[in-house]
Amino acid sequence: MTDAPLPSELAARMVESRQLSALDADALARLNGTAPESEEEILRWLAGEYGLEYTTLDNVEPDRDILARFPARILLREEMLPLRQIDGHVEVALSRLFAAPGLDSLKGFTDLKLRPILAPSTALQREIKKHLGVGADTLNLLEQEEGFQVVADDRQDDGDLDKAAEDASIIRFVNQILGDALSLRTSDIHVEPFEHELRIRYRIDGLLQEVPVPGQIKRFQPAIVSRIKILSNLNIAEKRVPQDGRIKIRVKGADVDIRVSVIPMLHGEAVVMRLLRQGGSSVPGLAGLNMAEREQKLFERVLDMPHGIALVTGPTGSGKTTTLYSALGQINDAVRKIITIEDPVEYQIKGINQIQVSEKAGMTFARGLRAILRHDPDVVLVGEIRDQETAQIAVQASLTGHMVFSTLHTNDAPGALTRLVDMGVEPYLVASSLEAVMAQRLVRKLCPDCKKRDETVRTRELQANISALRDLEIFAAVGCKSCRMTGFAGRQGVFELMGMSPGIRQVLLRGGSSLEVKEVARKEGMRTLIEDGWRLVREGITTPSEVLRVSKDEDAAMTESGK
């Protein structure tokens, strides 16, 4: 190789990894400042120099029959992906031009000639994981290990299972699952046993997505579950009753708390792991919630109140805790004492005193709330009002000069009033203490890189029937590499904020229903979840189908918004 400098450190690394020859690096160095700087540009240049094809693998779907001809362990080791058979050749995607040993290894499994196609290494790794499965390399190593066998739970000695769960390959596989889930912004990992398969799914942006895993994973089901139970400090010998535990891991300096639920099913134990990323940096400010102007101003007015109760309602996973912490962040200053009691503590924020509920130790919401009130707080956050005792203490706290924030499970904001009454709180106490209720849901946000105008018949019908959608430019989800072909990236809240007024309090005191409360609130300016959702459609943030999915059925939407 000559003394001419390489165009970049990337080219030097590619020489070391045998992706690039010394002669090619020398040729690149002579391009007078026009040398490509990215791996993609270098691979495109190599393809042109050697007369090869280049692909990004974005719109290429490998032929499953062709893929099945080659052992996964060789494809993983050599980082190659057979794509399809054309004219007596098998096209093989690879990122190293000088990969003769790898191609020679594959030749022994087919009588067809191999035709190399260059592709970026990141794209190759993504597609290999997608088609061979997460942790395929680890399971292939396990299959090669002599004497290692995992059998059904009822025939396995607990000591052997403990030993199997501590095997380095099983540890690595579970770590791969956790790492992969975190990189994909997963909120929950589901490990589900069936008769002939072990299915793994991630909940991403509120919806479950199946994870490709190797077919042989079923053989290692007991050891995988036992490894998770060991990490959670659970009893691996107990397989007949549900168990709950916790795992705490640190990734890139940030703590991740994992809540683990194990339940015996027909074909083994099922596991669900909820990933809670801790640290204040993950909590958006109030402005980051992207509320409409009316809702934001009203919510800020509630935050400035010296006492009262503010509730956020919605189903599990609708972002209630994030909204409440955004609110606390707005009022977190040196002159207020803020104490929270939660199960679990999902975010750790500087300046806020936080208490973890522990049912085993007797630290319940009600007991903790009583203790908090003796600790001279200004603002109290109760993770959830679950029972009459907690509700009554929260009301008493608000009446004695404290601002109380909490969550409740109701379908809409007006329903929270009747829910508290049903819990046993007197209507006059609800009327005098409650200041605001906000219902919320999360809709998926359209991927900005691939969304396109929606001109389908379905959308035109919605526009014809729902006045709020008429004359709007509506966008549809498409799918691209950046959003993993889902068409969506991230989530956004839709809000229904109801402030307490004399009219609403009168309905409550005379025993009116939630429908009557809603009617009065609508007249006073409250916008429903669907109406706030149409705002996001108008802004090109989400789709009508997303709004309908999280709020109400279509007939109700047309009745309410199609006036």
FITORTOR-200563 format. One record per residue: residue in one letter; x, y, z of N, C-alpha, C in turn. Coordinates in steps of 0.001 Angstrom, whole numbers, plus 500000, padded with zeros to 6 digits. Layout:
AXYZXYZXYZ ...
//
This chain:
M500845498802500000500000500000500000500880501248500000 T500485502298499284501262503532499200501112504332500474 D501911505450500529501854506308501700500730507326501632 A499930507290500542498835508258500420497858508067501566 P497367509145502144496463509024503298495112508471502891 L494525507726503786493174507228503544492177508374503644 P491046508300502924490085509399502951489388509541504286 S489365508514505116488687508621506401489093507475507291 E488796507610508587489044506514509516488200505302509154 L487006505547508588486125504450508204486816503552507189 A487474504154506192488163503353505188489268502515505831 A489974503111506801491028502370507498490454501169508235 R489333501378508896488697500262509614488230499192508634 M487772499615507467487296498650506477488443497820505915 V489649498409505860490821497635505452491134496588506515 E491110497002507799491416496082508894490439494922508949 S489161495181508648488144494128508710488003493381507386 R488896493668506432488892493017505117487630493312504329 Q486953494399504618485880494853503746486458495585502539 L487657496133502725488276496956501709489722496501501561 S490203496318500326491594495923500133492503497141500203 A493776496875500385494740497977500435494774498715499105 L494647497965498011494660498610496685493440499516496515 D492283499047496998491084499872496892491207501117497759 A491774500972498942491964502122499811492893503133499150 D493930502601498451494858503486497752494130504235496628 A493261503508495919492506504156494843491576505232495391 L490954504953496542490080505945497174490867507198497558 A492092506984498031492892508116498491493295509037497349 R493252508533496120493664509333494972492512510078494306 L491341510094494979490181510738494355490142512241494582 N491276512835495041491417514291495150490296514957495942 G490062514456497145489086515127498001487649514748497730 T487392513891496731486016513491496437485714512105496962 A486604511576497779486427510212498272485195510100499152 P484440509009499028483262508819499869483656508672501337 E482805509157502217483120509160503635482274508183504435 S481132507744503919480280506817504656480447505410504113 E480075504411504946480159503022504492479311502814503245 E478133503410503228477244503253502077477903503781500804 E478543504960500889479183505532499701480366504678499240 I481134504142500201482269503298499845481800502005499187 L480743501408499726480221500166499150479650500411497748 R478982501551497571478489501880496230479666502023495252 W480742502656495721481925502831494873482539501476494530 L482643500587495546483182499244495294482316498475494302 A480996498586494440480096497885493517480328498353492088 G480514499661491929480783500180490590482120499723490048 E483138499671490908484475499268490484484521497805490057 Y483774496950490771483857495509490524482648494960489756 G481771495835489321480624495383488533479622494569489322 L479449494909490586478492494188491430477243495037491663 E476198494382492138474990495111492531475143495627493959 Y474394496684494257474357497237495607472898497362496026 T472599497028497281471226497146497781471236497674499209 T470234498449499540470066498904500932469228497923501736 L468660496912501060467811495881501669466478496429502198 D466161497696501878464934498285502405463675497616501863 N463684497299500579462480496738499952462728495334499418 V463643494621500056463991493262499615463501492264500657 E462745491292500233462245490253501129462906488924500754 P463794488378501591464470487118501261463489485971501055 D463826485101500117463030483902499852463251482928501011 R462174482582501704462305481724502893462874480342502543 D462490479799501383462998478478500986464501478521500750 I464970479613500122466409479758499888467135479939501212 L466571480762502085467189481041503382467319479764504219 A466319478865504099466310477642504899467391476649504471 R467976476838503290469010475908502830470330476059503573 F470535477211504194471835477505504779471743477558506304 P472737476979507007472703476981508478472775478409509035 A471949478664510010471913480002510597473253480360511228 R473959479373511794475213479679512485476257480247511518 I476248479753510263477219480260509281476818481647508813 L475520481847508579475043483167508147475334484207509214 L475148483833510471475408484771511571476894485039511721 R477701483982511625479145484144511801479767484984510681 E479315484733509449479903485429508308479155486712507949 E478042486967508631477210488144508364476822488202506882 M476118487173506448475635487065505074474164486715505085 L473450487125504031472016486858503967471635486461502546 P471342485159502308470846484739500988469488485384500716 L469313485911499501468102486658499194467145485889498300 R467603485443497140466693484788496188467515484055495135 Q466824483207494362467460482460493270467049483075491945 I468033483481491154467770484080489840468762483501488840 D468234482914487726469057482396486628470139481428487111 G469758480514487983470714479510488454471720480016489456 H471537481244489956472424481812490964471623482135492232 V472295482058493359471708482521494612472366483851494966 E471575484888495055472091486200495433472311486234496950 V473501486632497347473858486671498764474300488091499118 A473582488709500066473945490055500510475065489963501544 L476081490793501370477190490849502313477766492259502312 S478480492590503378479063493930503467480561493918503240 R481161492706503114482603492593502883482842492027501493 L483485492804500640483748492352499285484679491146499270 F485664491161500182486665490094500211486279489069501273 A485165488381501026484624487419501999484620486021501418 A485745485657500744485812484348500085485602483178501044 P486212483192502244485980482043503156484506481855503498 G483798482962503698482385482858504023481583482301502876 L481852482771501677481140482259500502481472480783500269 D482730480414500513483105479001500367482330478131501343 S482107478648502549481344477883503546479916477642503073 L479334478628502398477962478481501922477847477576500706 K478906477497499902478838476715498654478556475247498924 G478979474746500068478767473336500370477317472957500612 F476415473944500706475017473656501012474093473851499806 T474660474108498643473838474261497445474685473947496224 D474036473428495173474755473171493928474661474365492981 L474054475450493441473925476660492636475116477577492884 K475396478425491913476461479412492083475971480560492960 L476901481171493684476565482290494565476972483602493907 R476075484574493970476342485896493401476314486922494524 P477499487495494883477520488469495989476880489796495600 I476142490384496569475549491711496414475957492514497640 L476491493696497436476956494493498562475796495208499248 A475859495254500585474827495922501383475478496478502648 P474950497570503213475515498137504449475430497153505603 S476449497154506457476483496203507566475320496409508531 T474914497679508755473788497915509671472492497334509114 A472297497481507806471101496919507172471139495393507231 L472320494814507019472449493357507090472112492848508479 Q472673493485509501472398493053510872470918493158511194 R470278494236510717468844494415510954468039493296510301 E468344492979509045467575491963508322467877490560508826 I469119490304509226469453488989509768468674488745511058 K468625489777511918467853489644513160466371489450512855 K465890490167511848464475490098511496464088488719510988 H464954488095510173464569486840509520465097485591510230 L466191485712510975466686484561511723466239484590513172 G465854485791513662465324485891515015466314486491515989 V465761487182517016466597487758518067467288486635518832 G468593486755519008469328485748519774469582484456519032 A469452484468517711469659483242516939471075482710517115 D472070483620517186473446483178517364473636482456518689 T472980482958519731473101482346521058472476480955521082 L471286480822520502470609479522520515471343478502519654 N471987478966518593472776478045517786473968477527518574 L474579478383519390475659477924520253475156476897521259 L473954477152521803473385476212522779473154474841522150 E472680474833520901472393473563520244473665472754520020 Q474799473472519883476049472777519617476690472244520894 E476246472735522046476861472322523307476423470908523674 E477365470022523801477053468637524121476539468531525558 G475539467726525736475025467461527069474077468506527608 F473875469617526883472963470649527390471584470407526809 Q470634470102527677469280469847527225468302470354528282 V467279471052527830466242471540528735464969470781528418 V464389470144529414463171469378529196462027470048529919 A460826469468529843459632470076530432459804470247531935 D459095471263532476459227471603533889458945470433534816 D457922469635534462457524468577535388458502467396535379 R459482467407534436460455466320534409461862466819534717 Q461977468074535078463307468671535291463586468842536777 D464728468418537194465147468667538574465443470148538745 D465001470702539865465158472139540065466621472553540076 G467487471707540613468909472032540622469469472109539214 D469065471140538355469523471165536966469006472403536243 L467757472754536527467171473923535862467876475197536314 D468220475261537596468962476418538105470306476529537388 K470960475394537227472255475376536549472113475801535089 A471047475287534431470814475646533028470546477136532886 A469796477700533845469450479121533773470675480006533958 E471725479457534620472950480225534820473958479997533693 D473582479191532701474462478982531560474721480309530854 A475961480519530437476347481798529828475497482125528608 S475131481104527838474352481359526628472927481795526948 I472325481206527979470979481617528388471017483046528937 I472050483344529744472204484707530261472322485690529105 R473122485331528118473313486213526961472018486388526185 F471252485309526032470002485398525272469014486335525965 V468838486190527269467920487069528002468397488515527922 N469717488719528023470261490074527879469993490648526501 Q470071489802525464469785490262524102468334490709523971 I467430489955524574466013490311524511465785491660525191 L466371491844526373466204493105527098466831494265526336 G468033494061525802468696495125525056467952495505523800 D467448494503523093466694494757521865465417495529522176 A464735495143523251463488495815523630463736497276523981 L464803497543524720465101498923525104465432499778523886 S466157499212522935466527499986521745465320500311520873 L464254499539521007463054499753520186461970500538520921 R462303501126522073461350501920522862460168501060523328 T460447499839523707459410498904524138458957499239525560 S457655499161525802457139499379527155456940498061527901 D456635496975527172456395495671527805456961494562526927 I457515493538527571457967492328526881457061491185527315 H456465490475526360455588489333526656456284488047526196 V456476487112527129457020485792526819455883484796527037 E455386484213525938454144483434525985454377482003525503 P454146481009526376454349479611525978453106478999525332 F453301478325524225452244477552523580452741476124523391 E451903475259522850452237473839522807453523473569522035 H453675474220520880454832473921520035455728475126519791 E455489476217520483456322477395520272456362478259521530 L457383479078521600457492480110522633457483481444521892 R456441482219522108456294483474521383456771484636522248 I457502485555521641457952486778522325457393487974521562 R456755488865522312456186490069521693456591491298522487 Y456786492408521767457076493692522386455874494613522208 R455552495371523249454532496420523093455260497726522770 I455084498185521544455746499392521057454673500392520640 D454737501581521196453738502618520914452321502111521168 G452165501291522210450841500861522627450320499590521988 L450963499096520924450488497896520246451532496792520316 L451070495552520449451979494416520508452503494072519116 Q453808493807519035454433493390517786455229492125518045 E454993491094517227455691489830517424457152489965517028 V458021489374517837459456489429517595459877488128516912 P460593488218515796461075486978515177462092486299516075 V461875485040516364462810484270517186463062482941516492 P464220482317516739464501481017516122463472479974516529 G463178479052515630462165478026515890462514477121517047 Q463831476935517305464254476007518357464169476606519755 I463675477828519874463633478490521188462747477740522177 K461741477006521699460829476286522590461583475313523490 R462655474718522977463432473747523764464024474375525017 F464292475677524978464991476338526071464043477169526936 Q462732476964526755461731477753527489461924477709529007 P462046476520529634462182476503531105463406477264531601 A464530477150530883465750477829531322465625479338531150 I464967479777530085464784481218529846463912481818530949 V462790481149531249461903481649532298462620481628533650 S463376480578533910464093480489535184465141481584535298 R465787481918534199466779483001534238466113484325534616 I464936484587534038464202485814534366463790485803535836 K463369484621536341462954484521537743464139484715538682 I465310484228538304466506484430539131466838485915539202 L466784486605538064467058488046538042466052488810538904 S464807488286538990463736488967539727463664488542541179 N464609487687541618464605487163542997463324486387543295 L462856485625542326461666484795542506462083483344542714 N461138482539543173461390481128543471461238480300542197 I462349479759541680462257478995540430461613477634540649 A461569477167541894460958475867542174459433475949542213 E458880477154542370457429477336542439456889477649541045 K456116476710540506455594476881539148454070476810539098 R453431476824540278451968476623540304451190477893540613 V451840478917541127451129480141541510451791481346540852 P451042482424540670451633483643540099452686484230541034 Q453689484870540439454734485547541207455023486910540586 D455367487870541415455718489209540950457085489577541500 G457900490193540660459228490595541099459711491815540335 R460944492189540594461534493371539954462974493089539566 I463367493700538457464765493677538022465188495125537833 K466397495450538256466923496795538001468207496659537217 I468263497306536047469455497249535223469900498670534904 R471143498797534480471662500111534087472146500024532649 V471635500901531806471995500929530390472479502326530051 K473737502429529628474329503716529236474139504777530319 G474364504364531574474303505306532677472910505586533205 A471865505058532541470484505297532982469912504025533604 D469207504175534721468592503032535386467270502673534721 V467044501378534577465777500869534047465206499898535062 D464011500184535549463327499315536498462374498429535711 I462449497125535930461625496170535174460710495443536149 R459405495633535973458430494906536792458121493581536098 V458235492491536849458094491154536275456865490463536854 S456031489926535966454867489138536382454960487762535729 V454930486717536562454997485340536059453703484627536444 I453023484050535451451757483360535702451793481988535030 P451451480915535753451404479582535140450299479500534091 M450625479013532920449656478810531837449594477321531509 L448806476980530502448596475576530153449894474896529722 H450743475624528996451957475023528449453229475608529047 G453157476057530291454336476604530946454054477963531547 E455075478567532100454903479864532747455064480997531731 A454102481937531756454165483128530905454752484275531712 V455528485106531047456197486223531708455853487523530990 V455541488558531761455410489911531211456347490813531993 M457188491549531263458128492482531884457804493899531426 R457492494767532366457231496184532054458503496990532292 L458959497696531265460201498454531340459907499897531726 L460467500333532829460262501697533316461604502409533316 R461760503315532376463015504067532273463000505185533301 Q463938505171534221463950506139535309464873507297534966 G464614508409535633465424509600535401464565510721534879 G464752511917535397463918513064535044464001513468533599 S465101513106532893465271513553531519464219512982530596 S463567511877531014462572511263530144461178511869530327 V461035512805531264459737513426531496459655514728530691 P458693514844529791458583516091529032458047517212529903 G458348518441529547457736519569530226456274519671529843 L455559520554530501454134520711530199453931521094528737 A454824521930528213454720522324526803454948521126525887 G455759520151526345456041518975525533454873518037525369 L453792518227526166452604517381526028451773517785524809 N452033518974524255451340519457523059449827519504523242 M449392520079524378447956520281524597447454521424523722 A446157521436523496445536522579522826445605523788523767 E445464524984523217445643526212524003444678526283525182 R443385525939524969442413526020526063442795525086527192 E443119523845526848443448522840527864444713523225528628 Q445716523737527925446963524076528607446768525234529583 K446028526250529165445795527394530054445002526981531290 L443970526149531098443164525698532225443988524825533165 F444819523960532595445645523077533417446662523891534219 E447264524892533597448213525749534306447528526518535439 R446262526911535221445511527608536266445276526674537454 V445002525397537173444802524411538244446098524230539033 L447227524219538332448512524015539005448836525141539986 D448303526316539740448567527460540621447636527513541827 M446674526589541903445734526603543030446431526164544314 P446061526761545445446723526415546709446265525078547287 H445039524684546978444533523398547494443434522879546572 G443112521604546748442105520959545911442630519642545373 I441803518972544549442194517696543940442138517848542424 A443180517377541746443198517296540283443439515839539904 L442561515282539090442648513877538707442976513742537226 V443752512708536907443987512318535510443456510904535367 T442569510687534401441926509385534255442261508762532912 G442097507478532855442349506746531619442782505329531939 P442815504449530940443216503059531170444709502947531433 T445148501755531814446568501497532024447343501761530736 G448470502445530875449307502710529714448875503887528871 S448050504773529427447577505924528643448374507193528935 G449472507083529683450347508226529907449973509104531084 K449151508601531993448695509422533131449864509875534008 T450770508943534341451889509283535218452797510320534578 T453037510178533275453884511150532567453272512539532634 T451953512629532439451274513929532513451394514532533913 L451191513708534935451276514222536303452685514694536642 Y453698513960536194455065514386536466455445515632535679 S454865515780534501455076517026533756454485518195534536 A453331517958535169452692518997535980453539519325537202 L454052518275537880454882518514539066456168519258538697 G456710518924537532457910519620537089457678521109536909 Q456442521470536543456089522880536342456083523652537657 I455730522966538739455590523678540031456676523287541034 N457672522530540568458745522077541446459740523219541672 D459639523871542831460536524987543123460979524926544584 A461734525912545003462337525887546337461346526193547452 V460177526747547139459249527167548190458112526168548410 R458070525082547621457016524073547794457621522740548182 K456942522063549082457347520700549455456424519743548712 I456992518913547831456218517970547022456585516553547441 I455576515762547798455794514370548190454890513489547335 T455426512366546856454625511427546066454625510068546749 I453562509316546529453516507903546933453021507131545731 E453825506170545261453560505521543979453818504026544047 D453290503325543067453510501890542929453585501525541438 P454808501488540862456103501814541453456446503278541186 V457624503693541687458144505027541355458711504937539944 E458007505544538983458402505389537586459479506377537166 Y459472507566537727460476508574537398461082509108538688 Q462375509344538671463046509956539817463418511381539431 I462867512355540159463061513763539819463661514501540998 K464704515245540720465393516011541752464444517027542384 G464461517097543715463645518071544423462292517561544852 I461935516345544438460634515763544804460872514560545702 N460195514519546840460308513412547796459364512291547362 Q459923511096547165459128510005546598459104508790547516 I457923508189547643457720507017548497457248505859547625 Q457835504687547849457458503478547119456462502653547951 V455305502340547356454331501473548027454921500079548196 S454700499478549353455147498106549596454059497381550382 E453236496627549656452127495917550303452644494914551341 K453765494243551023454308493248551950454718493881553273 A455269495088553194455732495770554408454615496558555082 G453423496558554468452301497278555048452214498734554634 M453064499154553676453025500536553202452043500626552033 T450782500863552367449743500999551351449587502478550989 F448786502752549955448515504136549583447891504899550753 A446899504279551408446197504963552496447134505244553671 R447916504233554068448824504421555201449909505442554874 G450443505354553648451472506300553243450942507715553155 L449696507864552677449102509197552545448889509832553918 R448473509035554896448319509559556262449660510066556797 A450724509282556533452051509677557017452532510950556314 I452231511049555029452650512224554260452048513496554845 L450802513437555250450125514626555757450733515129557067 R451485514272557749452182514698558967453580515227558638 H453900515262557336455246515641556907455269517046556299 D454223517818556564454129519213556142454334519423554638 P453545518718553776453691518929552335452828520098551851 D453175520643550693452307521592549998451549520882548879 V452248519974548199451661519231547072451888517747547301 V450838516958547061450911515501547240450472514823545939 L451244513838545510450848512999544374450584511589544883 V449363511127544710448993509750545054448920508980543736 G449745507925543614449827507210542339448487506788541779 E447587506317542643446261505884542176445292505854543354 I444078506330543144443012506191544148442301504878543858 R442573503888544707442074502538544442440864502166545286 D440698502810546434439643502364547340439062503556548091 Q438013503281548858437314504325549606438226505021550607 E439064504258551302439924504841552325440881505869551720 T441525505499550622442458506425549976441724507652549463 A440542507446548877439760508564548337439388509548549446 Q438943509024550571438518509909551666439694510677552267 I440849510021552390442030510721552929442467511813551951 A442402511522550638442775512517549634441861513734549718 V440558513488549905439604514596550034439908515417551283 Q440158514745552397440467515459553640441754516269553502 A442726515713552786443991516424552562443751517711551787 S442907517640550765442634518836549960441879519882550778 L440994519428551657440205520360552466441026520997553585 T442190520419553883443039520993554945444221521763554354 G444085522191553083445060523108552521446149522510551661 H445964521280551178446976520654550333446456520532548895 M447373520590547927447021520305546531447342518842546270 V446338518080545864446485516637545691446300516280544215 F447257515543543672447157515012542313447059513496542395 S446240512901541527446142511443541531445549510958540209 T445455509646540078444869509032538881443679508170539283 L442831507935538294441613507146538504441310506438537199 H440671505293537281440334504559536061438875504814535697 T438647505776534792437316506009534228437479506264532733 N436371506128531996436446506271530542436572507716530091 D435980508645530857436049510046530462436124510916531719 A436279512216531529436426513127532667435170513204533534 P433956513383532965432750513458533808432535512208534658 G432977511040534155432769509795534895433523509726536199 A434561510583536374435346510550537606434516510989538808 L433555511914538602432748512409539717431884511297540298 T431171510611539413430301509526539887431121508350540415 R432335508154539892433200507076540385433582507336541841 L433924508570542184434267508892543564433070508710544489 V431879509089544004430665508903544803430402507415545012 D430602506614543945430419505161544059431403504552545050 M432565505162545207433566504666546155433155504944547600 G432169505799547799431710506081549146432018507477549634 V432546508344548757432806509729549145431510510524548971 E431146511285549966429897512060549895429957513081548756 P428842513256548011428836514192546870429261515610547257 Y428870516072548463429229517446548837430736517582549058 L431399516474549497432849516504549666433551516511548307 V433025515747547357433587515753545996433440517143545394 A432247517719545547431964519038544957432861520118545541 S433193520020546810433970521075547448435479520895547304 S435923519676546984437371519423546929437917519283545508 L437139518723544611437639518455543256437699519745542443 E438838519992541778439016521202540982439048520934539489 A439561519778539073439645519480537639439855517989537433 V439342517506536295439559516108535896439992516117534437 M441051515396534143441499515285532760441572513824532347 A440782513469531327440880512135530739441881512203529596 Q442607511130529379443562511153528270443767509763527682 R444201509755526436444598508548525729445858508870524940 L446513507840524412447691508042523577447420507524522168 V447669508368521187447573507955519786448979507876519200 R449169507014518241450474506911517585450664508073516614 K451877508602516587452198509711515695452709509169514361 L452270509795513284452720509393511960454222509599511824 C454884508687511148456308508831510875456503509994509898 P457269511006510258457425512159509361458177511837508086 D458928510717508054459728510386506880458937509708505773 C457782509118506108457088508351505069455586508620504970 K455022509473505813453578509712505734453227510345504386 K452040510041503901451607510620502625450127510967502712 R449670511769501795448271512188501797447363510981501616 D446307510930502409445361509805502387444173510162501504 E444064509452500412442949509698499479442115508446499282 T442072507574500280441314506335500164439817506606500304 V439030505656499830437566505774499906437119505848501359 R437745505059502199437415505030503625437541506421504249 T438641507101503943438864508434504505437884509447503944 R437571509334502674436596510262502078435222510091502724 E434864508840503075433591508597503757433589509260505137 L434706509138505855434793509782507160434668511298507032 Q435313511860506030435245513305505837433828513758505496 A433096512905504790431721513257504419430784513212505617 N431100512338506590430195512139507724430585512913508977 I431844513330509085432321514034510281432736515439509884 S431991516405510360432214517783509932433608518284510301 A434146517822511424435468518286511857436579517876510894 L436311516877510031437334516398509103437183516959507691 R436107517664507441435864518154506078436902519184505673 D437279519122504417438224520078503814439601520043504474 L439943518910505105441275518777505708442181517956504804 E443480518234504880444463517359504251444826516284505268 I444382515070505018444576513967505960445707513079505458 F446569512660506389447720511846506020447523510399506479 A448188509487505777448100508055506085449473507507506417 A449497506411507185450743505723507515451190504883506323 V452497504887506063453029504124504933453983503042505438 G455066503461506081456064502509506572457391502678505852 C458469502782506627459804502910506043460814502347507030 K462093502451506679463150501886507522463191502543508893 S463007503854508947463152504565510215462046504230511215 C460876503807510734459775503462511645459514501956511691 R460474501164511197460351499698511182459108499248510429 M458789499968509355457689499637508435456321499699509108 T456197500407510220454892500526510878454124501758510424 G454847502767509948454202504018509555454047504997510711 F454437504576511916454271505427513098455571505489513885 A455785506616514563456970506780515396456611507652516600 G456537507061517772456203507814518986454705507941519204 R454350508536520343452932508719520676452667510127521189 Q451425510512521126450986511854521513449671511727522286 G449511512524523324448290512465524110447140513226523478 V445924512708523663444695513467523381444015513668524735 F443501514884524954443071515270526296441632515769526328 E440958515450527431439597515935527703439640516530529114 L439750517863529188439941518519530478438663519235530917 M438164518845532090436939519413532647437257520128533955 G437084521436533969437228522198535204435907522224535955 M435969522192537276434743522226538070434155523641538040 S432846523711537876432137524991537812430903524912538698 P430273526045539014429029525999539804427967525107539170 G427854525138537841426854524311537159427108522835537346 I428373522418537210428719521002537378428528520569538827 R428883521438539770428715521101541191427234520928541545 Q426374521738540939424931521602541197424411520261540698 V424850519843539494424433518533538968424879517423539905 L426122517529540409426653516506541303425875516452542615 L425549517614543205424879517661544504423450517144544442 R422804517278543292421438516742543189421410515310542656 G422586514664542589422645513252542217422545512990540735 G422932513962539909422867513784538461423857512740537958 S423605512220536767424462511192536177425672511832535487 S426620510982535073427807511486534379427439512071533022 L426348511576532426425895512137531145425418513579531328 E424728513833532448424283515203532723425479516112532997 V426458515583533727427677516356533994428368516690532676 K428421515708531788429080515924530495428362516981529670 E427049516937529690426270517901528917426543519333529380 V426604519525530707426899520861531241428325521270530884 A429284520313531022430686520616530727430878520979529259 R430168520290528364430274520599526933429773522010526652 K428679522392527302428146523747527108429125524802527605 E429932524439528603430903525381529173432246525372528446 G432339524579527364433542524628526525434433523413526552 M434083522372527316434937521189527352434935520489526001 R436116520115525533436235519348524304436489517883524644 T435812516993523944435938515564524227437241515022523651 L437543513776524000438742513118523491438756513090521968 I437613512763521379437544512691519912437795514053519297 E437196515077519856437372516416519304438823516871519394 D439501516519520493440920516858520583441735516015519612 G441272514781519377441951513930518393441880514505516993 W440713515086516646440583515705515312441576516856515160 R441914517515516262442928518577516211444263518008515728 L444632516836516225445892516216515826445844515748514377 V444664515311513926444513514953512512444697516189511647 R444105517293512111444226518558511386445684518996511252 E446467518743512283447869519149512290448777518134511604 G448199517057511080448991516051510378449815515167511284 I449443515115512577450221514336513552449801512876513568 T448500512601513379448018511223513445446916511014512413 T446299509844512450445271509475511469443905509373512142 P442818509499511375441477509324511955441288507956512603 S441868506922511998441688505575512566442331505456513943 E443454506156514169444081506150515480443187506819516520 V442581507944516144441700508659517073440502507795517433 L439914507147516425438757506288516682439140505062517510 R440380504583517326440828503397518065440883503646519559 V441319504838519966441556505079521390440416505796522096 S439428506313521338438380507081522013437058506338522004 K436296506470520937434980505830520909434770505163519568 D433640504457519453433375503825518178432957504882517147 E432965504480515896432761505428514806431372506048514829 D430360505259515167428993505806515185428881506937516199 A429476506736517384429441507781518396430191509018517927 A431290508791517208432081509921516716431282510754515722 M430539510083514862429757510805513866428594511540514510 T428020510927515552426912511582516250427397512826516981 E428596512707517614429090513795518443429747514903517639 S430475514531516570431262515526515855430716515845514468 G429721515146514043429234515364512690428017516251512614 K427941517217513519426766518088513571426865519172512516 
//
